[in-house]
């Protein structure tokens, strides 16, 4: 827990009356840049952009317009696209990109509120991401006025200097969620499925991959060290 002085020392732009807690090891990922880096720096990976996978089965992928393609291990991480193989639902989430020169924020900030679960994430170039709504709907249409107003009003209540920020971009998409909102991993010979990441996304992915590889018997055993 942070008192007012500690909060002001860490993040002076935040509203002074907030009750705040510091999570020292919380991380953030620039997902678009991360995807680009993975594509550029994975020379042994053959990327097939724009291909639609209709079905994933043990040892095979069914690609739209083609016959089944065989593999030693088929890995299904299609999100909502994995239905009906997994009992998923899509939960609508909306985010807003703001440009706010002169506003300084050193780390992601989350607002815990009975109605709003809002985060503000700083990005290079004086950009801030504000998100995200959580609506039980599979509507992929553009961001609604209600969501935009609520998200930006909540963000400004936490970071008052955002009042003069400019709206750069708004987007909406679906989070893949299981009935319990927990991630799920399934492994069988020739098939590995990871899904249901819901709000956790990129930050939880490395740990889920480690667990999935262990479940499939593909993890590397830890090397033992011996004192001589």
Backbone torsions as a table, in degrees:
resi	resn	phi	psi	omega
1	UNK	NA	143.5	-179.3
2	UNK	-114.4	134.3	170.6
3	UNK	-82.0	178.2	-174.2
4	UNK	-61.2	-40.0	-178.8
5	UNK	-67.0	-41.6	179.9
6	UNK	-66.2	-39.2	178.0
7	UNK	-64.6	-43.5	179.7
8	UNK	-63.9	-33.7	179.4
9	UNK	-70.8	-36.8	-178.4
10	UNK	-80.3	-46.6	-175.4
11	UNK	-139.3	80.8	-175.5
12	UNK	-63.5	-19.7	-178.6
13	UNK	-79.5	-14.6	-179.3
14	UNK	-73.1	151.5	178.7
15	UNK	-57.7	131.1	-172.1
16	UNK	-68.4	-22.2	-176.0
17	UNK	-86.1	7.4	-176.6
18	UNK	-75.1	146.3	167.7
19	UNK	-91.1	116.3	-168.9
20	UNK	-124.4	150.0	173.6
21	UNK	-128.2	141.1	178.4
22	UNK	-99.6	128.1	173.4
23	UNK	-108.0	95.0	-168.8
24	UNK	-59.8	-34.0	-173.2
25	UNK	-102.0	11.0	179.2
26	UNK	-65.9	138.9	-174.6
27	UNK	-114.1	169.5	170.5
28	UNK	-141.4	155.0	-179.4
29	UNK	-131.0	132.3	172.6
30	UNK	-85.4	93.0	-165.2
31	UNK	-63.2	-40.5	-179.6
32	UNK	-65.6	-43.7	178.2
33	UNK	-66.1	-36.1	179.0
34	UNK	-64.3	-43.0	179.3
35	UNK	-63.6	-41.1	178.0
36	UNK	-63.4	-42.7	179.8
37	UNK	-63.5	-40.0	178.1
38	UNK	-63.7	-38.9	-179.7
39	UNK	-68.2	-37.2	-175.8
40	UNK	-79.1	-38.3	-170.9
41	UNK	-104.4	22.7	175.3
42	UNK	-120.4	75.8	-172.1
43	UNK	-64.8	-22.8	-178.0
44	UNK	-89.6	3.5	-179.8
45	UNK	-101.1	131.3	175.8
46	UNK	-100.5	111.3	-176.5
47	UNK	-89.1	135.9	177.2
48	UNK	-120.1	83.6	-176.2
49	UNK	-71.7	144.0	174.9
50	UNK	77.0	8.0	178.2
51	UNK	-91.7	137.5	179.0
52	UNK	-103.7	121.4	177.5
53	UNK	-92.2	118.7	-176.7
54	UNK	-84.2	-31.8	-176.1
55	UNK	-156.0	143.5	176.0
56	UNK	-121.6	122.6	179.7
57	UNK	-127.7	171.8	178.8
58	UNK	-58.2	115.3	176.4
59	UNK	76.6	11.7	-176.6
60	UNK	-156.6	147.2	170.4
61	UNK	-117.5	136.3	174.0
62	UNK	-102.2	108.4	-177.5
63	UNK	-97.9	140.6	-178.9
64	UNK	-58.3	130.9	177.8
65	UNK	81.4	2.0	-179.3
66	UNK	-135.5	168.6	173.8
67	UNK	-80.6	174.8	178.1
68	UNK	-59.9	141.5	177.6
69	UNK	-110.8	126.1	-175.0
70	UNK	-88.3	145.0	178.3
71	UNK	-144.8	156.3	173.0
72	UNK	-63.6	-40.2	-179.6
73	UNK	-140.9	119.7	174.6
74	UNK	-94.9	129.5	-177.6
75	UNK	-115.2	122.4	-176.0
76	UNK	-106.7	108.8	176.7
77	UNK	-130.9	45.6	-170.7
78	UNK	-85.1	2.4	-178.0
79	UNK	62.6	-136.0	-177.3
80	UNK	-61.1	-24.3	179.7
81	UNK	-67.0	-8.7	-179.1
82	UNK	-80.9	-3.6	174.6
83	UNK	-70.8	146.8	6.2
84	UNK	-92.1	11.0	-178.5
85	UNK	-66.0	-27.4	179.0
86	UNK	-128.9	140.7	-178.1
87	UNK	-78.7	75.3	-176.9
88	UNK	-101.4	157.6	166.9
89	UNK	-130.1	154.8	175.6
90	UNK	-96.6	132.0	176.7
91	UNK	-112.5	120.3	-175.1
92	UNK	-69.2	131.6	175.7
93	UNK	-130.7	138.9	-178.5
94	UNK	-125.4	142.5	177.7
95	UNK	-133.7	156.3	-179.4
96	UNK	-128.9	133.4	176.1
97	UNK	-100.6	127.8	-179.7
98	UNK	-119.0	146.5	173.5
99	UNK	-111.4	118.9	-174.0
100	UNK	-138.7	79.7	177.3
101	UNK	-60.1	137.6	178.4
102	UNK	90.7	-12.7	177.8
103	UNK	-90.4	127.2	-175.5
104	UNK	-114.3	127.1	174.7
105	UNK	-140.9	126.3	-173.1
106	UNK	-88.6	-19.8	-172.3
107	UNK	-152.2	162.5	175.1
108	UNK	-61.2	144.8	179.0
109	UNK	-125.6	133.9	177.8
110	UNK	-116.1	133.5	175.9
111	UNK	-98.5	119.9	176.2
112	UNK	-97.6	112.7	-172.2
113	UNK	-142.5	146.1	-179.6
114	UNK	-56.5	-30.0	-177.7
115	UNK	-105.2	-38.1	-172.0
116	UNK	-112.8	133.8	170.6
117	UNK	-114.8	86.4	-170.8
118	UNK	-110.7	140.1	171.5
119	UNK	-122.5	151.7	174.7
120	UNK	-125.8	121.0	-175.6
121	UNK	-120.5	121.1	177.2
122	UNK	-74.5	144.7	177.7
123	UNK	-132.1	157.7	176.9
124	UNK	-57.7	155.2	178.4
125	UNK	79.5	26.3	178.5
126	UNK	63.0	29.3	178.5
127	UNK	-100.3	150.1	176.9
128	UNK	-137.0	135.7	174.1
129	UNK	-100.6	127.7	177.3
130	UNK	-115.1	125.1	179.9
131	UNK	-162.8	-179.7	-10.2
132	UNK	-139.0	144.2	176.7
133	UNK	-66.2	162.0	179.7
134	UNK	-139.4	94.4	-171.9
135	UNK	-120.0	128.8	-179.9
136	UNK	-76.1	77.3	-179.0
137	UNK	-156.5	149.4	176.4
138	UNK	-105.2	25.8	176.8
139	UNK	-76.2	123.7	179.3
140	UNK	-102.9	14.3	-178.8
141	UNK	-69.0	170.1	-177.5
142	UNK	-59.2	166.8	-176.9
143	UNK	-59.3	136.4	-179.7
144	UNK	-80.6	157.7	177.4
145	UNK	-60.1	-43.7	-178.9
146	UNK	-58.5	-48.1	-179.0
147	UNK	-63.4	-43.1	-179.1
148	UNK	-61.1	-46.0	-178.9
149	UNK	-64.0	-45.3	-177.2
150	UNK	-66.4	-43.8	-179.5
151	UNK	-63.3	-46.5	-176.2
152	UNK	-72.1	-35.3	176.8
153	UNK	-65.7	-42.1	178.4
154	UNK	-64.9	-41.3	179.5
155	UNK	-63.6	-41.7	-179.7
156	UNK	-67.7	-31.4	178.2
157	UNK	-65.2	-28.1	178.2
158	UNK	-86.8	-41.0	-176.0
159	UNK	-125.2	83.1	-172.3
160	UNK	-55.8	-29.2	-177.6
161	UNK	-67.7	-8.6	176.9
162	UNK	-73.3	-4.6	-177.2
163	UNK	-55.4	-34.3	-178.5
164	UNK	-100.6	12.4	177.3
165	UNK	-67.3	153.9	177.8
166	UNK	-105.6	137.1	-179.8
167	UNK	-78.1	118.6	-177.4
168	UNK	-95.3	-40.4	-169.9
169	UNK	-163.1	144.7	173.4
170	UNK	-132.7	142.0	-179.5
171	UNK	-147.4	155.8	178.7
172	UNK	-135.9	146.2	176.5
173	UNK	-158.8	-178.4	-175.7
174	UNK	-111.1	133.9	172.4
175	UNK	-90.8	135.6	175.5
176	UNK	-79.8	124.6	-176.4
177	UNK	-135.8	140.4	173.2
178	UNK	-91.7	169.7	-177.6
179	UNK	-54.9	-33.3	-179.7
180	UNK	-94.6	2.8	-179.2
181	UNK	62.0	17.7	178.3
182	UNK	-103.9	149.8	177.4
183	UNK	-68.9	157.0	-176.4
184	UNK	-136.3	137.7	176.1
185	UNK	-125.4	133.3	178.8
186	UNK	-130.0	134.9	179.3
187	UNK	-134.5	136.1	171.7
188	UNK	-149.6	166.9	-178.8
189	UNK	-54.2	122.7	177.6
190	UNK	84.0	-1.4	-175.0
191	UNK	-145.6	136.0	176.0
192	UNK	-137.5	127.9	178.8
193	UNK	-121.5	135.3	172.5
194	UNK	-130.9	125.8	-176.4
195	UNK	-161.2	177.3	177.0
196	UNK	75.4	31.9	-177.1
197	UNK	-72.7	-17.2	172.9
198	UNK	52.6	-120.4	-177.6
199	UNK	-84.5	-3.9	-167.9
200	UNK	-86.8	-36.1	169.1
201	UNK	49.4	-132.3	-170.7
202	UNK	-61.4	-35.7	-173.5
203	UNK	-68.0	-31.3	-178.8
204	UNK	-88.5	-16.4	-172.1
205	UNK	-57.2	-46.3	-178.6
206	UNK	-58.1	-41.6	179.4
207	UNK	-67.1	-38.8	178.5
208	UNK	-65.1	-39.0	178.0
209	UNK	-63.2	-43.3	177.9
210	UNK	-59.9	-45.2	179.1
211	UNK	-64.0	-40.2	-178.3
212	UNK	-66.1	-42.5	178.3
213	UNK	-62.9	-39.6	177.4
214	UNK	-64.9	-41.2	179.5
215	UNK	-63.8	-34.9	179.7
216	UNK	-85.9	-0.4	-179.5
217	UNK	73.2	25.5	-176.6
218	UNK	-110.7	2.1	-179.9
219	UNK	-77.0	151.8	178.3
220	UNK	-82.3	132.4	179.9
221	UNK	-65.1	144.8	179.1
222	UNK	-67.9	137.9	179.7
223	UNK	-78.9	132.1	179.3
224	UNK	-86.2	141.9	176.8
225	UNK	-110.4	141.5	-177.7
226	UNK	-126.8	128.5	175.1
227	UNK	-78.8	130.5	-179.8
228	UNK	-113.7	NA	NA
